[in-house]
Amino acid sequence: MPTPLEITTHFFLQVAVILLTYRLLWPLFRRLAQVQVVAIMVAGFLLGPSVLGWIWPQAQQWLFPTQLTVGDTNVMHPNLSAIYVVGQLGLVLYMFLVGADFKLDILSSHLRKAGATSVAGVGVPLVLGGAVGWWMVSLGDYFTGKVEPWQGALFVAAAVAITSFPMLAWIVIDSGLQHTRLGTMALACAAVDDACAWILLSAMVASTQGSMNGAFLAVGGGIGYVVFMAVVGRRLLARLNEWTPKHGDTEKTGGIPVAHLVVVLLVVLLGSWFTDWCGIYSVFGAFVVGAVMPRGALLDTIKQRLEPIVSYLLLPAFFIYSGLNTELGLVLEPSVLLMAAVILIISFAGKFGAIGLAARWQGMSWREAGSLGALANARGLMELILLNIGLTAGLITAELYTILALMTLVTTFVASPVQRIFERGAWKAGMVFGPDGEQPKDAPKPQQAAESAGSLAP
């Protein structure tokens, strides 16, 4: 068993390699019209068994060990546990920052459109994914023996229907769309999609354990948490802008009073703990805290100080953890490759078609509707979280994990370039995406994306 000092020393090397790999990849991905988070995600997979483990297995296993033999038992390596915990902390703080940037005013003015589009974006993929999941259970190679056909249908339906809220938020901000109707509706659809997917996953996991209490707790706890934070939490947090710490507690951390920063972090961590306990997952709790935080100088300063560390130091650990569980070599078998193609087609077409058509029906232009459909295919973080839960719970096989991880990579990779094709079409027509939809280039606009320099993905 390695000592705490050995674990720490090796962890520093692991993080340095992750950051170096990402920075080397970024110039290439920038030329491919990608955002930085995609380069970080791919770096995690390159350092796993699929690429580095195939090229130089000894080096990969030494650099990122996953198991340790203690007596006659294999246990998770302490360094893998460290990577997991740091990645989860980065994920929670990042989702708080996403919530802090969420534009509730734009959403409220387009609530009907967002609602109808979200329903379509969930409904169609659920049907397609459910049918394929039922079929996959009957084949016997993708789920473990404890999973019934209807349970497999729920899992694949959730995997196909999900849109990664954290990933999409990064893409929206990196693309300068956070002050537009397109960006706000995309995030709203992702929030609904993720909530539905987690309820389905909770129901599926609970049913395999012989109890539905987990699903009821997820729904009830989630609704109660949102109501409490919107009614009570918002008012209490608003007092931070008026609170002057007593003498002796006026130290500053990057311009933030220490007492204020501690209160905000406590609320974020407790909210994340509660929603995790309910079964919705911690990122939802952190996002809600950010969304109800009072806007002003305090929140702006907190965002400016936290964003670089969270986005480029803590969060990449999550991607390497997911990459270590993916073995793309498993897809090379013809039957598995065919199933991967089926999953990829229904995942992309179901999301893009359903959301694009629903958005057009709600009055958005074809270009804006197409952009929305493309962005909805950014599955990234949340899909990987779902897969990790299914794998650790002993519900899915390595083959299904790899198929869905590959689908996640491909759909997330194409989301931004396809969206920019529609955006370029609007530009050529003399239009841009604004807070009320497509508008002429010279129309007066509120805050521009340039104002968010130093935001989540600079």
C-alpha positions as CSV (number, residue, x, y, z in Angstrom):
1,M,0.0,0.0,0.0
2,P,1.5,3.4,-1.0
3,T,2.1,5.9,1.7
4,P,0.1,9.2,1.8
5,L,3.3,11.0,0.6
6,E,3.7,8.6,-2.3
7,I,0.0,9.1,-3.3
8,T,0.4,12.8,-3.2
9,T,3.6,12.9,-5.1
10,H,2.2,10.7,-7.9
11,F,-1.0,12.7,-8.0
12,F,0.9,15.9,-8.7
13,L,2.6,14.1,-11.7
14,Q,-0.8,12.8,-12.9
15,V,-2.4,16.3,-12.9
16,A,0.7,17.8,-14.6
17,V,0.4,15.2,-17.4
18,I,-3.3,15.8,-17.9
19,L,-2.8,19.6,-18.2
20,L,0.2,19.2,-20.5
21,T,-1.7,16.8,-22.8
22,Y,-4.7,19.1,-23.0
23,R,-2.5,22.1,-23.9
24,L,-0.8,20.2,-26.6
25,L,-4.1,19.1,-28.1
26,W,-5.7,22.6,-27.9
27,P,-4.2,24.2,-31.0
28,L,-5.4,21.3,-33.2
29,F,-8.9,21.3,-31.7
30,R,-9.1,25.1,-32.1
31,R,-8.5,24.6,-35.8
32,L,-11.3,22.1,-35.8
33,A,-13.8,24.7,-34.5
34,Q,-13.9,23.0,-31.1
35,V,-14.1,24.5,-27.6
36,Q,-11.4,23.9,-25.0
37,V,-13.5,21.5,-22.9
38,V,-13.6,19.0,-25.8
39,A,-9.8,19.0,-25.9
40,I,-9.8,18.3,-22.2
41,M,-12.3,15.5,-22.6
42,V,-10.3,13.9,-25.4
43,A,-7.1,14.2,-23.4
44,G,-8.7,12.1,-20.7
45,F,-9.4,9.3,-23.2
46,L,-6.0,9.5,-24.8
47,L,-4.3,8.9,-21.5
48,G,-6.5,5.9,-20.7
49,P,-6.2,2.2,-21.9
50,S,-7.7,3.0,-25.3
51,V,-4.7,4.9,-26.6
52,L,-1.8,5.3,-24.3
53,G,-2.5,1.8,-22.9
54,W,-2.5,0.4,-26.4
55,I,0.7,2.2,-27.4
56,W,2.7,1.8,-24.2
57,P,0.7,-0.3,-21.6
58,Q,3.5,-0.4,-19.0
59,A,3.8,3.4,-18.9
60,Q,0.0,3.9,-18.8
61,Q,-0.5,1.5,-16.0
62,W,2.4,3.1,-14.0
63,L,1.2,6.6,-14.6
64,F,-2.5,6.0,-14.0
65,P,-2.9,2.8,-11.9
66,T,-6.5,1.7,-11.3
67,Q,-6.2,-1.3,-9.0
68,L,-4.0,-2.4,-6.1
69,T,-3.7,-5.9,-4.8
70,V,-4.1,-6.2,-1.0
71,G,-3.7,-9.8,0.0
72,D,-5.9,-11.8,-2.3
73,T,-8.3,-8.9,-3.1
74,N,-8.1,-6.2,-5.8
75,V,-9.1,-2.8,-4.6
76,M,-9.3,0.7,-6.2
77,H,-5.9,2.3,-6.2
78,P,-5.7,5.3,-3.8
79,N,-4.5,7.6,-6.7
80,L,-7.6,6.7,-8.7
81,S,-9.7,7.6,-5.6
82,A,-7.8,10.9,-5.4
83,I,-8.5,11.7,-9.1
84,Y,-12.2,10.9,-8.6
85,V,-12.6,13.1,-5.5
86,V,-10.8,16.1,-7.1
87,G,-12.9,15.7,-10.3
88,Q,-16.1,15.7,-8.3
89,L,-15.1,18.8,-6.4
90,G,-14.3,20.5,-9.7
91,L,-17.6,19.4,-11.2
92,V,-19.6,20.8,-8.3
93,L,-17.8,24.2,-8.3
94,Y,-18.1,24.4,-12.0
95,M,-21.8,23.9,-11.9
96,F,-22.2,26.6,-9.3
97,L,-20.4,29.0,-11.7
98,V,-22.7,27.8,-14.5
99,G,-25.8,28.6,-12.4
100,A,-24.3,32.0,-11.5
101,D,-24.1,32.8,-15.3
102,F,-27.7,31.5,-16.1
103,K,-29.9,34.2,-17.6
104,L,-33.2,33.8,-15.9
105,D,-34.6,37.0,-17.4
106,I,-34.1,35.7,-21.0
107,L,-35.5,32.3,-20.0
108,S,-38.7,33.8,-18.5
109,S,-39.4,35.7,-21.7
110,H,-39.2,32.5,-23.8
111,L,-40.6,30.0,-21.2
112,R,-43.2,28.5,-23.5
113,K,-40.7,27.9,-26.3
114,A,-38.2,26.3,-23.9
115,G,-40.9,24.1,-22.4
116,A,-42.2,22.7,-25.7
117,T,-38.7,22.2,-27.1
118,S,-37.5,20.4,-23.9
119,V,-40.5,18.0,-24.0
120,A,-39.7,17.1,-27.6
121,G,-36.0,16.8,-26.9
122,V,-36.7,14.3,-24.1
123,G,-39.7,12.4,-25.6
124,V,-38.3,11.2,-28.9
125,P,-34.9,10.1,-27.7
126,L,-36.6,8.3,-24.8
127,V,-38.7,6.2,-27.2
128,L,-35.8,5.4,-29.5
129,G,-33.4,4.7,-26.7
130,G,-35.9,2.6,-24.8
131,A,-36.6,0.4,-27.8
132,V,-32.9,-0.2,-28.5
133,G,-32.2,-0.8,-24.7
134,W,-34.9,-3.5,-24.6
135,W,-33.3,-5.2,-27.6
136,M,-29.8,-5.0,-26.1
137,V,-30.8,-6.8,-23.0
138,S,-32.1,-9.7,-25.1
139,L,-28.7,-10.0,-26.8
140,G,-27.0,-10.7,-23.5
141,D,-23.7,-8.9,-24.1
142,Y,-24.4,-5.4,-22.8
143,F,-26.1,-5.7,-19.4
144,T,-25.4,-7.9,-16.5
145,G,-27.7,-10.7,-15.4
146,K,-29.5,-8.6,-12.8
147,V,-31.0,-6.3,-15.4
148,E,-34.5,-7.0,-16.9
149,P,-35.4,-5.8,-20.4
150,W,-37.5,-2.9,-19.2
151,Q,-34.7,-1.8,-16.9
152,G,-32.2,-1.9,-19.8
153,A,-34.7,0.2,-21.8
154,L,-34.7,2.8,-19.0
155,F,-30.9,3.0,-18.9
156,V,-30.4,3.4,-22.6
157,A,-33.3,5.8,-22.8
158,A,-31.7,8.0,-20.2
159,A,-28.3,7.7,-21.9
160,V,-29.7,8.8,-25.3
161,A,-32.0,11.5,-23.9
162,I,-29.4,13.3,-21.7
163,T,-27.7,16.5,-22.7
164,S,-24.7,17.4,-20.6
165,F,-25.6,20.7,-18.8
166,P,-21.9,21.4,-17.7
167,M,-20.5,20.6,-21.2
168,L,-23.2,22.6,-23.0
169,A,-22.6,25.6,-20.6
170,W,-18.9,25.6,-21.5
171,I,-19.7,25.5,-25.2
172,V,-22.3,28.2,-24.9
173,I,-20.0,30.5,-23.0
174,D,-17.0,29.8,-25.1
175,S,-19.1,30.5,-28.2
176,G,-20.3,33.8,-26.8
177,L,-24.0,32.7,-26.8
178,Q,-24.7,33.1,-23.1
179,H,-26.7,36.4,-23.7
180,T,-28.8,35.0,-26.5
181,R,-32.1,33.2,-26.7
182,L,-30.3,30.3,-28.4
183,G,-27.9,29.9,-25.5
184,T,-30.5,30.3,-22.8
185,M,-32.9,27.9,-24.4
186,A,-30.2,25.4,-25.0
187,L,-29.3,25.4,-21.3
188,A,-33.0,25.2,-20.3
189,C,-33.5,22.2,-22.5
190,A,-30.4,20.6,-21.0
191,A,-31.6,21.1,-17.5
192,V,-34.9,19.4,-18.3
193,D,-33.3,16.6,-20.2
194,D,-30.8,15.9,-17.4
195,A,-33.5,16.0,-14.7
196,C,-35.6,13.4,-16.7
197,A,-32.5,11.2,-17.3
198,W,-31.6,11.2,-13.6
199,I,-35.1,10.3,-12.6
200,L,-35.0,7.4,-15.0
201,L,-31.6,6.3,-13.8
202,S,-32.8,6.5,-10.2
203,A,-35.8,4.4,-11.0
204,M,-33.7,1.8,-12.9
205,V,-31.1,1.5,-10.1
206,A,-33.7,1.4,-7.4
207,S,-35.7,-1.3,-9.2
208,T,-32.6,-3.5,-9.5
209,Q,-32.2,-3.3,-5.7
210,G,-35.8,-4.3,-5.2
211,S,-37.1,-0.9,-4.1
212,M,-38.6,2.2,-5.7
213,N,-38.0,4.4,-2.7
214,G,-34.9,5.9,-4.4
215,A,-36.9,7.2,-7.3
216,F,-39.5,8.8,-5.1
217,L,-36.8,10.4,-3.0
218,A,-35.1,11.8,-6.1
219,V,-38.3,13.4,-7.3
220,G,-39.6,14.7,-4.0
221,G,-36.2,15.8,-2.7
222,G,-35.4,17.6,-5.9
223,I,-38.6,19.5,-6.0
224,G,-38.4,20.4,-2.4
225,Y,-34.8,21.6,-2.7
226,V,-35.6,23.8,-5.7
227,V,-38.6,25.4,-3.9
228,F,-36.6,25.9,-0.7
229,M,-33.7,27.6,-2.5
230,A,-36.0,29.7,-4.7
231,V,-38.1,31.0,-1.7
232,V,-35.8,30.9,1.3
233,G,-32.3,30.4,0.1
234,R,-32.5,33.3,-2.4
235,R,-33.5,35.7,0.4
236,L,-30.8,34.6,2.8
237,L,-28.1,34.7,0.2
238,A,-29.2,38.2,-0.8
239,R,-28.2,39.4,2.6
240,L,-24.6,38.8,1.7
241,N,-24.6,42.0,-0.4
242,E,-25.6,44.0,2.6
243,W,-23.5,42.2,5.3
244,T,-20.4,43.9,6.6
245,P,-18.2,41.4,8.5
246,K,-17.2,42.4,12.1
247,H,-13.7,43.8,12.8
248,G,-11.2,41.0,12.7
249,D,-13.0,39.2,9.8
250,T,-12.2,41.7,7.1
251,E,-9.4,39.8,5.5
252,K,-9.6,39.8,1.7
253,T,-9.1,36.9,-0.6
254,G,-8.8,38.3,-4.1
255,G,-11.2,41.1,-3.2
256,I,-13.7,38.8,-1.5
257,P,-14.3,39.1,2.3
258,V,-13.4,35.7,3.8
259,A,-16.6,35.3,5.7
260,H,-18.7,35.9,2.5
261,L,-16.6,33.3,0.5
262,V,-16.9,30.7,3.3
263,V,-20.7,31.2,3.5
264,V,-21.1,30.7,-0.3
265,L,-18.9,27.6,-0.4
266,L,-20.8,26.1,2.6
267,V,-24.1,26.6,0.8
268,V,-22.7,25.1,-2.4
269,L,-21.3,22.0,-0.6
270,L,-24.4,21.4,1.5
271,G,-26.7,21.8,-1.5
272,S,-24.5,19.3,-3.4
273,W,-24.5,16.9,-0.5
274,F,-28.3,17.0,-0.2
275,T,-29.1,16.5,-3.9
276,D,-26.5,13.7,-4.0
277,W,-28.2,12.1,-1.0
278,C,-31.5,12.4,-2.8
279,G,-30.1,10.6,-5.8
280,I,-30.3,13.5,-8.3
281,Y,-26.6,14.1,-8.2
282,S,-24.5,16.8,-6.7
283,V,-24.2,19.0,-9.8
284,F,-27.9,19.8,-9.7
285,G,-27.6,21.2,-6.2
286,A,-24.6,23.3,-7.0
287,F,-26.3,24.7,-10.1
288,V,-29.4,25.8,-8.2
289,V,-27.2,27.6,-5.6
290,G,-25.6,29.6,-8.4
291,A,-28.9,30.3,-10.1
292,V,-30.4,31.8,-6.9
293,M,-27.3,33.8,-5.9
294,P,-27.9,37.6,-5.9
295,R,-26.3,39.2,-8.9
296,G,-23.8,41.9,-8.1
297,A,-20.2,42.8,-7.4
298,L,-19.8,39.9,-4.9
299,L,-20.9,37.2,-7.3
300,D,-18.9,38.7,-10.1
301,T,-15.7,38.7,-8.0
302,I,-16.3,35.1,-6.9
303,K,-16.7,34.0,-10.5
304,Q,-13.5,35.7,-11.6
305,R,-11.4,34.1,-8.8
306,L,-12.8,30.6,-9.0
307,E,-13.2,30.0,-12.8
308,P,-9.6,29.5,-13.8
309,I,-8.7,27.1,-11.0
310,V,-12.0,25.1,-11.4
311,S,-12.0,24.9,-15.2
312,Y,-8.4,24.1,-15.8
313,L,-7.1,22.4,-12.7
314,L,-9.9,20.6,-10.9
315,L,-12.4,19.7,-13.6
316,P,-9.9,17.8,-15.9
317,A,-9.5,15.2,-13.3
318,F,-13.0,14.0,-14.0
319,F,-12.3,13.4,-17.6
320,I,-9.2,11.3,-16.9
321,Y,-11.2,9.2,-14.5
322,S,-13.8,8.5,-17.2
323,G,-11.1,7.8,-19.8
324,L,-9.5,5.2,-17.6
325,N,-12.8,3.2,-17.7
326,T,-13.0,3.2,-21.5
327,E,-11.5,0.6,-23.8
328,L,-12.2,1.4,-27.4
329,G,-10.7,-1.9,-28.6
330,L,-13.9,-3.6,-27.4
331,V,-15.8,-1.9,-30.2
332,L,-13.8,-3.6,-32.9
333,E,-15.9,-6.7,-32.8
334,P,-18.4,-6.6,-35.7
335,S,-21.5,-7.1,-33.6
336,V,-20.4,-4.5,-31.1
337,L,-19.4,-2.1,-33.9
338,L,-22.9,-2.4,-35.5
339,M,-24.6,-1.7,-32.1
340,A,-22.3,1.3,-31.7
341,A,-23.5,2.6,-35.1
342,V,-27.1,2.1,-34.2
343,I,-26.7,3.9,-30.9
344,L,-24.8,6.8,-32.5
345,I,-27.5,7.3,-35.2
346,I,-30.5,7.3,-32.9
347,S,-28.7,9.5,-30.4
348,F,-27.7,12.2,-32.8
349,A,-30.8,12.1,-35.1
350,G,-33.2,11.8,-32.2
351,K,-31.9,14.9,-30.5
352,F,-31.2,17.0,-33.5
353,G,-34.5,16.2,-35.3
354,A,-36.8,16.4,-32.3
355,I,-35.4,19.7,-30.9
356,G,-34.8,21.3,-34.2
357,L,-38.4,20.7,-35.5
358,A,-39.9,21.6,-32.1
359,A,-37.9,24.9,-32.0
360,R,-39.0,25.7,-35.6
361,W,-42.6,25.0,-34.7
362,Q,-42.2,27.4,-31.8
363,G,-41.3,30.2,-34.2
364,M,-37.5,30.1,-34.2
365,S,-35.8,30.4,-37.6
366,W,-34.4,27.3,-39.3
367,R,-30.9,28.5,-38.6
368,E,-31.5,29.1,-34.9
369,A,-33.6,25.9,-34.6
370,G,-30.8,23.9,-36.3
371,S,-28.2,25.4,-33.9
372,L,-30.3,24.4,-30.9
373,G,-30.6,20.9,-32.2
374,A,-26.9,20.6,-32.7
375,L,-26.0,22.0,-29.3
376,A,-28.4,19.5,-27.6
377,N,-26.1,16.7,-28.7
378,A,-23.3,17.8,-26.3
379,R,-23.5,14.9,-23.9
380,G,-20.0,15.1,-22.4
381,L,-19.9,15.2,-18.6
382,M,-23.4,14.1,-17.6
383,E,-23.3,11.1,-19.9
384,L,-20.0,10.0,-18.5
385,I,-21.4,10.4,-15.0
386,L,-24.4,8.2,-15.9
387,L,-22.1,5.5,-17.4
388,N,-19.8,5.5,-14.3
389,I,-22.9,5.0,-12.1
390,G,-24.1,2.1,-14.2
391,L,-20.7,0.5,-14.3
392,T,-19.9,0.8,-10.6
393,A,-23.4,-0.5,-9.7
394,G,-22.7,-3.6,-11.7
395,L,-25.5,-3.0,-14.2
396,I,-23.7,-2.6,-17.6
397,T,-20.8,-4.4,-19.2
398,A,-17.5,-2.9,-20.4
399,E,-18.8,-3.2,-24.0
400,L,-21.9,-1.0,-23.3
401,Y,-19.8,1.5,-21.4
402,T,-17.4,1.8,-24.3
403,I,-20.2,2.1,-26.9
404,L,-21.9,4.9,-25.0
405,A,-18.6,6.6,-24.2
406,L,-17.7,6.5,-27.9
407,M,-21.2,8.0,-28.7
408,T,-20.5,10.7,-26.1
409,L,-17.2,11.6,-27.7
410,V,-18.6,11.7,-31.3
411,T,-21.8,13.6,-30.6
412,T,-20.1,16.2,-28.3
413,F,-17.3,16.6,-30.9
414,V,-19.7,17.4,-33.7
415,A,-22.1,19.6,-31.7
416,S,-20.1,22.8,-31.9
417,P,-19.0,22.6,-35.5
418,V,-22.5,21.9,-36.7
419,Q,-23.9,24.8,-34.7
420,R,-21.3,27.1,-36.2
421,I,-22.4,26.1,-39.7
422,F,-25.9,27.4,-38.9
423,E,-24.4,30.5,-37.3
424,R,-22.2,31.2,-40.3
425,G,-25.3,30.9,-42.5
426,A,-27.0,33.5,-40.4
427,W,-24.0,35.8,-40.6
428,K,-23.9,35.5,-44.4
429,A,-27.6,36.5,-44.5
430,G,-26.7,39.6,-42.4
431,M,-28.1,38.2,-39.2
432,V,-26.8,37.2,-35.7
433,F,-28.3,35.3,-32.8
434,G,-29.5,37.8,-30.1
435,P,-31.6,37.8,-26.9
436,D,-34.8,37.7,-29.0
437,G,-33.6,35.3,-31.7
438,E,-32.2,36.2,-35.1
439,Q,-31.6,39.9,-35.6
440,P,-29.7,42.2,-38.0
441,K,-26.0,42.5,-37.3
442,D,-26.3,46.3,-36.7
443,A,-29.2,45.9,-34.2
444,P,-28.4,47.2,-30.7
445,K,-27.4,44.4,-28.4
446,P,-27.0,44.1,-24.7
447,Q,-23.8,42.8,-23.1
448,Q,-21.6,41.1,-25.6
449,A,-19.6,37.9,-25.1
450,A,-16.4,39.9,-25.0
451,E,-17.5,41.2,-21.6
452,S,-17.2,37.7,-20.2
453,A,-13.4,37.5,-20.7
454,G,-12.2,35.4,-17.9
455,S,-15.5,33.6,-17.8
456,L,-15.9,29.8,-17.6
457,A,-13.9,29.1,-20.8
458,P,-11.8,32.1,-21.8
